[in-house]
Amino acid sequence: MAFTGKATYSAGGTLSEIAEDVSDLIGIISPYETPLLDAMGDPLREAKSTYHEWLEDSLVPNKDSIDDSSISNPLTETSFDVANGDRFRVGDQIQIEGSAELMLVTDINTDTLTVVREYAGTTAEDISDGQAINILGNAALEGGDKPASRFTNRLRKGNYTQIFTSGVEVSGTNIAAGHIGLADEMDYQKQERLRELIRDLENTVINGGLPSANPQGSGSVRRTMKGIIQHLATNAYNTGDSGLPSGTELDEEKINYVLRKIWENSSGNVDTIVVGGYQKRKINSFLSAARSFGATDKTYTDMVSIYESDFGVCRIITSRWMPSDAAMLLDSSRIGIMPLAGRSFHFKPLASSGDYESGQIIGEYTVELKNEAGHGIIRGLATS
């Protein structure tokens, strides 16, 4: 029940708190665990502004694709258009993904490549629009001039801070009265409100989003942070998407497909898989068929805490606040949950205008998620 100014007479309508034969222990049934925040750990630094920014960079890409629907002779065509001609240089060896044929680039006209087919004695294979191209490397001429300089532009990315707050009020009589299970009612209420706010912080870190207008906030617009899920775009998959293994049940094929795609397209080192309760049971079932037990075994174990694949060792985190149809694959080294400087959770006493003490728990936090292409998510999974 939300706290609105508890008094001695509001304790369930009776003075049961004053009874003598009661255990000095208060049990809390509401969930308040924050496993993702615990796994991420304390931030190494603080945000310095309500719009926290960071820089991201990338290498010159060594992949592209054919962008030419007019190829008439797939087996012998020596000139075709690509999506990004500026990624290529004369002297590049290139290879169509999945093909054994090598080609050598001899001329570039904007986005049109001229190539030598069957380079290095390889056998020609059909090419078609949309195929991926791998750029193996460039062969320079001995004594040749330096090539034109190439570089990528660093990108500024950012996220807004969000204020989390809760009020606390306790009557003077309640403060003075003795209580079972606690020494100070005000301290107890601070503790409870803080638990609620930290719970809400994890929920927002996962699911939060920015307002569509004035994300910096105003007198009428509340400033909110962009959560992890809304950051993910490059490796965001839904069941039924082309390439993702078929079916809606979470299985090893889907997890390994996304891990492989992240590995192929980024330097991300995925080390954390975050799921809700139902999807955690699906991960546990990966090993169920292979488990065996002896006649004298009295403990049945059905839990997977670490998943090790060719693309990384991942700890499994079960969070109540994850959407039930989703599984996130994260590189924890690129994620920070940080407070605005001087605004980590704290209690601020407020002036009282009567026979009570009041204040508020307040904190201001944001999520720093670097290189979203180093993370992934699967949505649309079965939930029952």
SULHUDA-V67777 format. One record per run of one state. SS is the DSSP state (~ for helix, > for strand, _ for the rest). FROM is the first residue (numbers start at 1). LEN is the number of residues. If there is no record, write none. Layout:
SS:FROM:LEN, SS:FROM:LEN
This chain:
_:1:5, >:6:1, _:7:1, ~:8:3, _:11:5, ~:16:3, _:19:16, ~:35:6, _:41:6, >:47:1, _:48:3, >:51:6, _:57:6, >:63:4, _:67:12, >:79:4, _:83:2, ~:85:3, _:88:4, >:92:5, _:97:5, >:102:8, _:110:2, >:112:8, _:120:12, >:132:7, _:139:16, >:155:6, _:161:1, >:162:10, ~:172:5, _:177:8, ~:185:23, _:208:20, ~:228:4, _:232:4, >:236:3, _:239:13, ~:252:14, _:266:6, >:272:4, _:276:1, ~:277:8, _:285:3, ~:288:3, _:291:15, >:306:4, _:310:2, >:312:7, _:319:8, >:327:4, _:331:1, ~:332:3, >:335:6, _:341:5, >:346:5, _:351:5, >:356:14, _:370:2, ~:372:3, _:375:1, >:376:4, _:380:5
